[in-house]
Amino acid sequence: MKISDKTDKLLSLGLNKDILNHYLEPHRFYHTLEHLDDICDQLDKKGYGDNDALLLATVFHDIIYDPRSPTNEEDSASYFNKVFSGSQALKDDVTQIILDTKTHQAQSELSAIFCEADLNILQQPFHRLLEYEQQIFKEFQFVDYSVYKQKRIEALEDLALKANSPDLAYLIDYVRARKPNIAVYPGSFNPFHKGHYNILQKAEQIFDKVIIARGFNPGKEKASYELPDALKCRQTATYEGLLTEFTNNLGYDVTIIRGLRNGSDLHYELNQYRYLQELSDKHINVVAIFCDMEFEHISSTGIRQLEKYGKASEYLI
């Protein structure tokens, strides 16, 4: 049974079904409604589908989820206590379950039942574990890959101590050996506008991850715009000097993304590519992506001019 089939029950508990919209946030790839569906299915199969505490724990255990935050469980429990007006005993049970998901060390029988359902993904066959790994990788795309790899292996080894998963060792080996397809999208991005975002979204359909690299160009004016909030869950970096020096220092192979608006951009970028070939100490790949027609007239220079007349906002994200 899916969580959407439980909306009448949520309404009877005094909750608005829109509470589930938290799980539609764009930075979520694993901690989504599909994850809640899986928990509901596990609880239903074990005969706990009508338990109010377990249903509320399902809905609220990941309701606040920022992969950059170390206090998601505490924040989720706090949010639950703020919006739920039921009995204190029920509040206490659900709060404890939510807090226990931080370590999956259950403090009660109900919590043990829920923690097992929450970790059900670890019992899945290897192909499903690979999907899970890619989802987690996407949620932590703001972390440099070399750091992510080390921390992810540590996290999986810790999970292996808590779950009897026959395929988890293979997943750890996979993460240890994996070489994801990573791209770098460089630019001065002053400002980062809808045309840039259009290119980024297309690139993210091709590559496992795209790093937004903001370079200081001595031939252009100093950046006066901050990067938008839409990029906060992606890896961003700044660099001075040559792009090839920045990519060489990453420690892993990347492809460079160049965004194109028209044929003139293509001619310019072709010349830039020749310089990249000559300046790089190793083979370098470049992928050029044309923006959609509705964005081809947008430029950072034009936006800075429009800003003087208060007309720039419609081109920003």
Secondary structure, DSSP 8 states (H G I E B T S, - for coil): --GGGGHHHHHHTT--GGGGGGGG-TT-SSSSHHHHHHHHHHHHHTT-TT-HHHHHHHHHTTSS--TT-S-HHHHHHHHHHHH--S-HHHHHHHHHHHHHTTTT--SSHHHHHHHHHHTGGGGS-HHHHHHHHHHHHHHTTTS-HHHHHHHHHHHHHHHHHHS--TTHHHHHHHHHH----EEEEEE--TT-BHHHHHHHHHHHTTSSEEEEEEEE-TTS----S---GGGTTS-EEEEES-HHHHHHTTSS--EEEEEESSHHHHHHHHHHHHHHHHH-SS--EEEEEE--GGGTT--HHHHHHHHTTT--GGGB-
